[in-house]
């Protein structure tokens, strides 16, 4: 029972400490390459405007996971696509169970891929022999995106 109380207390403490002011300081570093904001109950710790600002502040994201976040919609995907136009570094996008995402938003992401990304799905950097480019898109539970409505 004490362990459960401690875990709940730690979760409350984290939610109180994890303010936008604190997170925005972190995002301003501009060298962030991964953003994971899993929202198991659909409630993201950021508002939509804060997430848009975070995406603007972090143009070099390679791995974005916004799993189950109710705030994710085509505007969020448009910002991700805009980042891709200036710096095509995104390799993995997880937006499973984001019910506000439409086919148009997904098409914007896919349209932003470089032609070589579209052909093979994976690029190999000849100097480092490592895979680069967009290779993972998780749309599980995104009914509007899959059905086209």
N, C-alpha and C positions, 0 to 999 in steps of 0.2 A: 504494500500500500504506500509506503514512503517513497518507493521508486516512482510510482505513478504520480504522486504529488510533486516530486522533484522534477519530473519530466514536464508536467503542466506548468510549473513555476518557471522553468527554463524557457518554455515556449512563449509564455507571456513576456518574460524579460527580453527575449529576442525580438518579439514584435514591437516592444517599446523602444528598444535600442536601434532597430532597423528603420530609421527614418529616411525620408527622401534627402534631407540635408546630408546625412552620412553617406548614403549611396551615391549621391551626385558627386561628392568629393572623390569617391572611388572611380566613378565613370569618367571624370575629367582627366584621369591619367592618360587616356587615349591609346593605351597599348593593350587594352582588354581584347582578348580573342574568343572568349567563351561567355555566353550568357544563358543561365538556366534559371527559369522562374516557374517551377512546377507549382501548379495551383490545384491541389487535390479536391478542394471543395468549390473550385471555380473562381474563388476570390484571390486575385493577384495582390501582392503587397504594394504594387505600384498602380497609380491611376493610368488611364490611357495617355494623357498628356505627358506624364512622367516617363512612361515607356517610350513614347515617341522621342522625347528629349534624350533618353538614354541611348536609343538607337542612333540618334544624330551625333551624340558625343563619342560613340564607339563605332566608327566606320569600318574598322578592320576585323569585325567579328567573323570567325570561321565556323563556329558552332553555336546555334541558337535553339534553345528549347523553351517553348512557351506552353507546355503541355497543360491542357484543360483550363487555360485562362480565358474567362468570359470577355475580357477587354480586347482580345485579339480579333481584329476585323481587317477589311481590305485596306484601311488607312495605314495600319501597322505594316502590312505586307508591302504597301507602296513605299514606305520608308526603307524597308529592307531592300527592295528592288532598287531604290535610288542609291543606296550605299553600294550595291553591286555594280551600278553603272560607272561609279568613280573608282572603285577598288574591288575587283571581282575575287574576293577571298572566301566567300561563303562555301562551305563544303557540306554542312549538315543543317537542316531545318526541321524541327519537330514541332508541329502545331496540332498534335492529336487532340481530339475532342474540343476543338475551338469552333463552336457552332456558328459563329458570325462570319466565318471565312467563306467567300464565294469562289466560283470558278474564275471569275474575272481577276480576283486577287492572286490566285495561283498562276494564272497566265502571265500576269505582270512579273512575277518572280522568274518564271521560265523564259519569258521574252528577254530578260536581262542577262541570261547566260551567254557567255562567249560562244561563237560558232563551234569551236573545238570541244567545248564542254557538252554541247548538244549531240555531237557525233558519237563520242565514246562514253560519255558520262564521267570518265576519269582521265586526267592528264598525268603524264609522268614528267617531272622536272629532270631534264637530262643531267644537270650538275649534281643533284643530290640523290637521284634515283628514287625520289619519294613521290607518292601520288598527290596531285593537287587537283583542284576543281570541285565543282558541285557533284556530290554523289549520293546524298540521302535526303529524302523528303518523306516525312511521316504525316499522312493525312487520315489516319485511323479515326473514325467517328466524325469526320467533317462531311456530313451528308450534303450540305448545300454545294460544296466544292465538287464533290464527286457526281452528284445528280445534275449539276448545271443550273440550279435555280438561283 
